[in-house]
Amino acid sequence: MPAIVLLGAQWGDEGKGKATDLLGSRLDYVVKFNGGNNAGHTVVIGTEKYALHLLPSGILTPGVVPVIGNGVVIDLGVLFGEIDGLEARGVDTSRLVVSANAHVIPSYNRTLDKVTERFLGSRRIGTTGRGIGPTYSDKMSRVGIRVQDLFDEKILRQKVEGALAQKNHLLVKVYNRRAIEVDEVVDELLAHADRLRPMVADTSLLLGESLARDEVVLLEGGQATLLDVDHGTYPFVTSSNATAGGACTGAGIPPMAVTRVIAIAKAYVTRVGEGPFPTELCDEDGENLRQIGREFGTTTGRPRRCGWYDLPIARYASRINGVTDLVLTKLDVLTGWERIPVCVAYDIDGERVTELPMTQTGFHHAKPIYEYLQGWTEDLSSARTLADLPAAARSYVEFLEERSGSRISAIGVGPERDQTVVIRDLLN
């Protein structure tokens, strides 16, 4: 039963879409198992660039069945807008399957997300304001709305009434906003029901039967390890489990089905939103990384914070996820630096710490301890084997592999589909 988990090893935006695309037609299913439209994948195929926000990246590969799993929260307007955009560009989206148990994002949660973040002021989390957090909160509070509820108007209305009985008090009395009408929400959701119905299935059953036939299922994580609600830099995290453990829950398959865990890491580090970031560069180097690497959010367009590669983070991601293969992306962005710093440990109040600190306080106080590696000036974009890389670039990769806790099986040397150095087959 070959199920493969693919996830981010840092704070997201590592290039997971390209890694999924690299496996290509050898996959039978690609499953998005967590998150919503608060993050995105960018995939470049020839001269075409696709920015995916809610859809699994397998939607771009003919013959692959893309699945939105039960662990995802869905903004239906965004879903159909994204489908329409791809169809207009000639992409067939008819294979898409959506879990009946996935939760939908009602309009009142988008409103709450935005006003709550503003209310927090300096304590803000850095949310995208798309209603993701409040919808996951509703799920855990058992007042959420699932995809299947759209096909029973009576149940849908009861759930919306129950949710708004609480939320309108909050909107009106705390945030000084208008109350939201039940009919307004119900009508908005029901408007999508007929179009959604043919896509909906028991995806846990679908995937279980697929694995029993020895078909290949890729479980594709949104966000990344350090944004995981349990294992990330809490509270500056997302609202779901973006680590390997969340893949089974978010897709409805058993843990023993997972045979490989592929983690994606940039050759440097970026993050968006608030929160600690020990190697962050607020200088010319940081701006150069941002401009050369085009580090602006796929979904929000926000400038990403940039910093040097962080080995304690890499080791943590390897351990938490049981990583079998690491894919290093954007090595080409580092071309031109005379020396490239790599964070090998932290200085926390005078103590050298080589692993991720246990406490939020410790991580906030962490200062990077660097070792410096020789840079290179050669263009890497045409490299397809390790031997094609200049000696300094190979040394950099070897140094990261030796200390990251996982073997590096592929290296990205450009944005296009074929600009990858494949060291080991990610499937076999």
PyMOL commands that set and color helices and strands:
alter all, ss='L'
color gray80, all
select helices_A, chain A and resi 16-26+57-60+76-88+107-123+132-141+147-151+153-174+182-190+193-199+203-212+225-227+244-251+255-257+284-292+311-321+331-334+360-365+386-388+391-404
alter helices_A, ss='H'
color red, helices_A
select strands_A, chain A and resi 3-8+29-32+41-45+48-52+65-68+73-74+97-99+103-104+200-201+217-220+258-266+269-271+305-307+325-329+339-348+351-353+367-374+408-412+420-422
alter strands_A, ss='S'
color yellow, strands_A
deselect
rebuild
show_as cartoon
